[in-house]
């Protein structure tokens, strides 16, 4: 099974999640999503696997969230997804994909359920 982690090396939770996977003998494909952001289709697929709406995957405390008015409940899912594609800092991390399943590593141990 292929395991992928959408990773930010500056984030402690992301580093802890990557270390946890490696301790379990998993060598994931590491995507540094700030350097290589997912496109809208990929992000839509990730959201479907997580079973959550786009807003739940957003870092609402980021300045760009407020600057773009993303807290406006009338914004469409497509608008929110595009905002994350254009501003990957808005994407909550880390996200781990394993086969057709996904989990957010908050806390890091949450990803173990999909392995």
BELNOR-V588109 format. One record per backbone hydrogen bond with DSSP energy under -1.0 kcal/mol. NH is the residue of the N-H (numbers start at 1). CO is the residue of the C=O. Records with the same first field share a line. If there is no record, write none. Layout:
BEGIN
NH = CO / CO
END
This chain:
BEGIN
4 = 97
5 = 29
6 = 95
7 = 31
11 = 8
15 = 11
16 = 12
17 = 13
18 = 14
19 = 15
20 = 16
21 = 17
22 = 18
23 = 19
24 = 20
25 = 22
26 = 21
29 = 3
31 = 5
33 = 31
35 = 32
36 = 32
43 = 39
44 = 40
45 = 41
46 = 42
47 = 43
48 = 44
49 = 45
50 = 46
51 = 47
52 = 47
56 = 53
57 = 54
58 = 55
59 = 90
60 = 58
62 = 59
66 = 62
67 = 63
68 = 64
69 = 66
70 = 65
72 = 69
75 = 72
80 = 76
81 = 77
82 = 78
83 = 79
84 = 80
85 = 81
86 = 82
87 = 83
90 = 87
91 = 88
92 = 57
95 = 6
96 = 103
97 = 4
98 = 101
99 = 2
101 = 98
103 = 96
105 = 94
106 = 104
110 = 107
111 = 108
112 = 109
114 = 111
115 = 112
END
